[in-house]
Amino acid sequence: MEKNPYEIFQKECPDLAESFNKLVEVQRSMEGLDAKTKQLINIAIQTANSNPLGVQLHAQIARKSGASREEVKEAVVMNLHLSGLSKVLNCLPAALDGYG
């Protein structure tokens, strides 16, 4: 069974993980964007960074935040002209798997 990288981070670097979690909570509590929009942005950023695991995780959260499958898919493919086809092809399956 594959280990969850974030759980490894929390176990191996507990103080750093705690500080990181506080940063994430502050970002989540900002009121300019709704939760769904924040997750769609996260999906686009994770795609631009070629991080399928991040895309998959944020697709799951986006669904729970009210995003449609089409919105999740679009957050990935918006990178086509900005980041290239390989990043979209690398992350689209993860987005759809994460969405469910």
Secondary structure, 3 states (H helix, E strand, C coil): CCCCHHHHHHHHCHHHHHHHHHHHHHHHHCCCCCHHHHHHHHHHHHHHCCCHHHHHHHHHHHHHCCCCHHHHHHHHHCCHHHHCHHHHHHHHHHHHHHHC
